[in-house]
Amino acid sequence: MKASTHCPESSPPALPPAGQRNHLAVRMEPVITRTHGHNLSALPVFNSSCRFDEEFKYILLPVSYSLVLVVGFVLNAAALWMFLKMRPWNPSTVFMFHLALSDFLYVISLPTLIYYYANRSHWPFGVAACKIVRFLFYANLYCSILLLTCISVHRYLGICHPIKAMTLVKPRHAHLVCGLVWAVVTVCLVPNLIFVTTSRRDNDTLCHDTTSQDAFNEYVDYSSVVMVLLFGVPFTVIVVCYCLMARSLCRPRVGLSASQQGNASRQKSIKLIIIVLVVFAISFVPFHVTRTIYYTSRVLDANCEFLNVVNFTYKITRPLASVNSCIDPILYFLAGDHYRSKLLSVLTGKRRPMNSLVQQRSQTHPNNNIGLDSQNITIKEVVTAMS
């Protein structure tokens, strides 16, 4: 039997002094046992008695990332093409275009990660490529969160303060906000470029998604601050906006008949709010929660059984954070009437007739059809009233 040792993807081990190497186990070092040329198990060693199998990730991550690559590439490439054909843009379209761009940049980086995990954690692409790939993951993660927050705030203004939104929020303002989002995320992730590193172990090169063992505590402090600023605060803003929107949509309008209340339109908007919150929770909340527990457990040197569970749950939630790249294009279809009509016209090969005034309003109104929803008026009703 031929035995070889590998350190985990998260961080390379710090070797003890030469005189102690014979009786101290290297912390967080996975031991891979091979028999007759086949890998039997990947066993990260937290201490001399704590080992667990990580074989699942060599199947889970390549398969899940491959699915995200195929679906995300097709959907986001199509979305970018659709947005470029929808000029002039309104603020909602600006936010959605930058969100699609962020997702597209991330999915085109996935082939290297697919190769890395399919090849049992061997990285042949160099240190710079490792840093860039890890950077793109977190850049997409936090750009998506901040841009979804921008879309939520804009939708809140359109529903609760439609007049102010129409007069104050312009496409150029949305471009400035998106530029600020990219700048903030880039500045916050510059330290991550410094922390991320590679290491050699036997004949393999590992691309770590954190840092070296010596700097791990500092990395945990840094990532905690980033998580609060780029996840905690935006998520709180989204929840508050959607609660206020739901209250406004459920409140009956004085002086309007039942048909004018637009119950169907209100229910559709409320369902959209729920869908966005559910998608946000599925893609981002589990990842951040399990990552926080995982990092804390390592810092506090938790018991072996707990570390087994934490490591497994953290690894299986990582693909969920990537799934948002496939779900965001669905949100474009649900949230943007002009995007939906344009897509349907392309797919069916027919031009959908629309009153020119309403079409102009849908393109220039900062909230797409949100302003109409806030007044309980559908496009069909506007066309009827204008004809």
C-alpha positions in Angstrom: 0.0 0.0 0.0 1.3 3.4 -1.0 0.3 6.3 1.3 0.5 10.0 0.5 -0.6 13.1 2.4 -2.3 16.2 1.2 -3.3 19.3 3.0 -6.9 20.5 2.7 -8.2 22.9 0.1 -8.8 25.5 2.8 -5.3 26.1 4.0 -1.8 24.6 3.9 -0.5 23.3 7.2 2.2 24.9 9.3 4.8 22.3 9.9 6.1 21.9 13.5 9.8 22.1 14.3 11.8 19.3 12.8 12.3 17.6 16.2 8.6 17.4 16.8 7.4 16.1 13.4 7.6 12.5 14.4 5.1 12.7 17.2 2.8 15.7 16.3 0.0 15.4 13.7 -0.2 18.2 11.2 -3.4 20.2 11.8 -6.1 20.1 9.1 -4.0 17.7 7.0 -6.0 15.3 4.8 -4.5 11.8 4.5 -5.3 10.1 1.2 -4.9 6.4 1.2 -4.3 4.6 -2.1 -4.6 0.9 -2.9 -3.8 -0.6 -6.2 -3.7 2.9 -7.8 -7.3 3.8 -6.6 -8.1 6.5 -4.1 -10.1 5.0 -1.2 -10.5 8.1 1.0 -9.5 11.6 1.7 -9.1 12.0 5.4 -8.4 15.5 6.9 -6.6 15.1 10.2 -7.5 17.7 12.8 -5.5 15.9 15.4 -4.1 12.5 15.9 -7.5 10.9 16.5 -9.9 13.0 14.4 -10.3 12.0 10.8 -13.2 12.1 8.3 -13.8 11.2 4.7 -14.0 14.0 2.2 -14.4 11.8 -0.8 -17.8 13.2 -1.5 -16.5 16.6 -2.6 -14.6 15.1 -5.5 -18.0 14.1 -7.0 -20.3 16.9 -5.6 -18.3 19.9 -6.6 -17.3 18.9 -10.2 -20.9 17.8 -11.0 -22.6 20.8 -9.4 -20.1 23.3 -10.9 -20.5 21.7 -14.3 -24.3 22.2 -14.2 -23.9 25.8 -13.1 -21.4 26.4 -15.9 -23.7 25.1 -18.6 -26.9 26.6 -17.4 -25.4 29.8 -16.1 -23.4 30.4 -19.3 -26.4 30.0 -21.6 -28.9 32.0 -19.5 -26.5 34.9 -18.7 -25.1 35.1 -22.2 -28.7 35.3 -23.5 -29.6 37.9 -20.8 -26.7 40.1 -21.7 -27.6 39.9 -25.4 -31.2 40.7 -24.5 -30.3 43.7 -22.4 -28.1 45.1 -25.2 -31.0 45.0 -27.5 -33.3 46.8 -25.0 -31.8 50.3 -25.2 -32.6 52.8 -24.0 -32.3 51.3 -20.5 -34.3 52.2 -17.4 -32.7 52.0 -13.9 -34.0 48.5 -13.4 -32.4 47.3 -16.6 -29.1 48.9 -15.6 -29.1 46.9 -12.3 -30.0 43.7 -14.0 -27.4 44.1 -16.7 -24.6 44.5 -14.1 -26.0 41.5 -12.2 -25.9 39.4 -15.4 -22.4 40.6 -16.1 -21.2 39.6 -12.7 -22.8 36.1 -13.1 -21.3 35.7 -16.5 -17.7 36.6 -15.4 -18.0 34.0 -12.6 -19.3 31.1 -14.7 -16.5 31.4 -17.2 -14.0 30.9 -14.4 -15.6 27.5 -13.4 -13.8 25.2 -15.8 -10.6 25.6 -13.8 -12.4 24.7 -10.6 -14.1 21.7 -12.2 -10.7 20.4 -13.4 -9.2 21.1 -9.9 -11.8 19.0 -8.0 -12.2 16.3 -10.7 -8.4 15.9 -10.5 -8.6 15.4 -6.7 -7.3 18.9 -5.7 -4.4 19.3 -8.0 -4.0 22.9 -9.4 -1.7 23.2 -12.4 -2.6 26.8 -13.4 -0.3 28.8 -11.1 -0.7 31.1 -8.1 -2.1 34.1 -10.1 -4.9 32.0 -11.6 -5.7 30.6 -8.2 -6.1 34.1 -6.7 -8.2 35.3 -9.6 -10.6 32.3 -9.5 -11.1 32.6 -5.7 -11.5 36.4 -6.2 -14.2 36.0 -8.9 -16.2 33.7 -6.6 -16.4 36.2 -3.8 -16.8 39.1 -6.2 -19.8 37.5 -7.8 -21.2 36.5 -4.4 -21.1 40.0 -3.0 -21.8 41.9 -6.2 -25.0 39.8 -6.6 -26.0 40.6 -3.0 -25.5 44.3 -3.4 -27.1 44.5 -6.8 -30.1 42.5 -5.6 -30.3 45.1 -2.7 -30.2 47.9 -5.3 -33.1 46.3 -7.2 -35.0 45.8 -4.0 -34.6 49.4 -2.9 -35.6 50.6 -6.4 -38.6 48.4 -6.4 -39.6 49.6 -2.9 -39.4 53.3 -4.1 -41.5 52.4 -7.1 -44.2 50.8 -5.0 -44.2 53.0 -1.9 -43.0 56.3 -3.4 -43.7 56.1 -7.2 -43.7 59.9 -7.8 -40.3 60.4 -6.1 -38.9 57.3 -7.9 -40.0 58.6 -11.3 -38.6 62.1 -10.8 -35.4 61.4 -8.8 -34.1 58.0 -10.0 -32.6 58.1 -13.5 -30.5 55.6 -15.5 -27.4 57.6 -15.0 -27.9 57.4 -11.2 -28.2 53.6 -11.6 -24.9 53.5 -13.5 -23.2 55.4 -10.8 -24.6 53.1 -8.1 -23.4 50.0 -10.1 -20.0 51.5 -10.5 -19.9 52.1 -6.7 -20.9 48.5 -6.1 -18.0 47.2 -8.2 -15.6 49.6 -6.6 -16.7 48.7 -3.0 -16.5 44.9 -3.7 -13.1 45.2 -5.3 -11.6 47.2 -2.5 -13.1 44.9 0.2 -11.7 41.8 -1.6 -8.1 43.1 -2.2 -7.0 41.5 1.1 -8.4 38.2 -0.1 -6.0 38.3 -3.1 -3.2 38.6 -0.6 -4.5 35.9 1.7 -5.2 33.3 -1.0 -2.3 31.1 -1.8 -1.2 27.7 -3.2 1.0 25.1 -1.6 2.9 21.9 -2.7 2.2 18.6 -1.1 4.0 15.6 -2.5 3.3 15.8 -6.3 0.2 18.0 -6.0 -0.4 21.7 -5.9 -3.3 22.9 -3.9 -5.3 26.1 -4.4 -6.6 27.2 -1.1 -9.7 29.3 -0.7 -8.6 30.9 2.6 -4.9 31.3 3.6 -2.0 29.6 5.3 -2.5 28.1 8.7 -0.3 30.7 10.4 -2.5 33.6 9.1 -5.9 31.8 9.5 -7.0 33.7 12.6 -6.4 37.0 10.8 -8.3 35.7 7.8 -11.3 34.8 9.9 -11.3 38.4 11.4 -11.1 39.9 7.9 -13.8 37.6 6.4 -16.1 38.3 9.3 -15.9 42.1 8.7 -16.6 41.6 5.0 -19.5 39.3 5.7 -21.2 41.9 8.0 -20.6 44.7 5.5 -21.5 43.0 2.3 -24.0 40.4 3.5 -25.5 41.3 6.8 -26.3 44.9 6.1 -27.6 44.4 2.6 -29.8 41.4 3.7 -31.3 43.5 6.5 -32.1 46.3 4.0 -33.8 43.8 1.6 -35.9 42.4 4.4 -37.0 45.9 5.6 -37.8 47.0 2.0 -39.9 43.9 1.3 -41.8 44.2 4.6 -42.7 47.8 3.8 -43.6 46.8 0.2 -45.8 43.9 1.4 -47.6 46.2 3.9 -48.2 48.8 1.1 -49.5 46.2 -1.3 -51.8 44.6 1.2 -53.3 48.0 2.4 -56.6 48.8 0.7 -56.7 52.1 -1.3 -59.4 54.5 -0.1 -61.9 55.5 -2.8 -61.2 52.6 -5.2 -63.6 49.9 -6.1 -62.7 46.2 -5.7 -61.8 45.9 -9.4 -59.7 49.0 -9.2 -57.8 47.6 -6.2 -56.0 45.4 -8.7 -56.0 42.3 -6.4 -54.4 40.0 -9.0 -51.6 42.5 -9.6 -51.0 42.9 -5.8 -50.9 39.2 -5.3 -48.4 38.8 -8.1 -46.2 41.5 -6.6 -46.3 39.9 -3.2 -45.5 36.5 -4.7 -42.5 38.1 -6.4 -41.3 39.5 -3.1 -41.6 36.0 -1.5 -39.7 34.4 -4.4 -36.8 36.8 -4.2 -36.5 36.3 -0.4 -36.6 32.5 -0.8 -34.0 32.6 -3.6 -31.8 34.9 -1.5 -32.1 32.6 1.5 -31.3 29.5 -0.5 -28.2 30.8 -2.3 -26.5 33.0 0.3 -27.8 32.4 3.9 -26.8 28.7 4.2 -23.3 29.4 2.8 -22.6 32.3 5.2 -24.0 30.5 8.2 -22.1 27.2 7.6 -18.9 29.1 6.7 -19.1 31.1 9.9 -19.6 27.9 12.0 -16.8 26.2 10.1 -14.3 29.0 10.7 -15.3 29.4 14.3 -15.0 25.7 15.0 -11.4 25.7 13.6 -10.4 28.7 15.7 -12.0 27.3 18.9 -10.6 23.8 18.2 -14.0 22.1 18.5 -14.4 18.4 19.1 -13.9 15.9 16.3 -17.5 14.8 15.9 -18.7 18.4 15.6 -15.9 19.2 13.1 -17.0 16.3 10.9 -20.6 17.6 10.7 -19.5 21.2 10.1 -17.0 20.4 7.4 -19.6 18.3 5.5 -22.4 20.9 5.7 -20.0 23.7 4.7 -18.8 21.8 1.6 -22.4 21.0 0.4 -23.6 24.6 0.8 -20.8 26.0 -1.4 -22.5 25.0 -4.6 -25.6 26.7 -3.4 -23.8 30.0 -3.4 -23.0 29.5 -7.1 -26.6 28.5 -8.1 -27.6 32.2 -7.9 -25.9 32.6 -11.3 -28.6 30.3 -12.8 -31.5 31.8 -10.8 -30.9 35.5 -11.5 -32.0 35.2 -15.1 -35.4 33.8 -13.9 -35.7 37.0 -11.8 -35.2 39.1 -14.9 -38.1 37.3 -16.6 -40.4 37.7 -13.5 -39.4 41.3 -12.6 -39.2 43.0 -16.0 -42.2 43.2 -18.2 -40.2 44.7 -21.1 -37.5 42.0 -20.8 -40.2 39.3 -20.7 -42.1 40.7 -23.8 -38.8 41.1 -25.6 -37.7 37.6 -24.8 -41.1 36.1 -25.8 -41.0 38.0 -29.1 -37.5 36.6 -29.9 -38.5 33.1 -29.0 -41.8 33.1 -30.9 -40.4 35.2 -33.8 -43.4 37.6 -33.5 -43.5 41.2 -32.5 -45.9 41.7 -29.7 -48.2 44.7 -30.4 -48.1 47.5 -27.8 -49.5 51.0 -27.6 -46.6 53.3 -28.4 -47.2 55.5 -25.4 -47.2 52.5 -23.0 -44.1 51.1 -24.6 -42.3 54.4 -24.2 -43.4 54.6 -20.6 -42.2 51.0 -19.9 -38.8 51.9 -21.3 -38.4 55.3 -19.7 -40.3 54.7 -16.4 -37.6 54.1 -13.7 -39.5 51.2 -12.2 -40.5 49.4 -15.4 -44.1 48.3 -14.6 -43.7 48.8 -10.9 -45.1 52.3 -11.0 -48.2 51.0 -12.7 -48.5 48.2 -10.1 -48.3 50.8 -7.3 -51.2 52.6 -8.8 -53.2 49.3 -9.3 -53.2 49.8 -13.1 -52.2 47.2 -15.6 -50.8 47.8 -19.1 -54.0 46.5 -20.6 -56.0 49.0 -18.6 -53.8 51.9 -19.7 -54.1 50.8 -23.3 -57.9 50.7 -22.9 -58.1 54.0 -21.3 -55.9 55.7 -23.9 -57.7 54.2 -26.9 
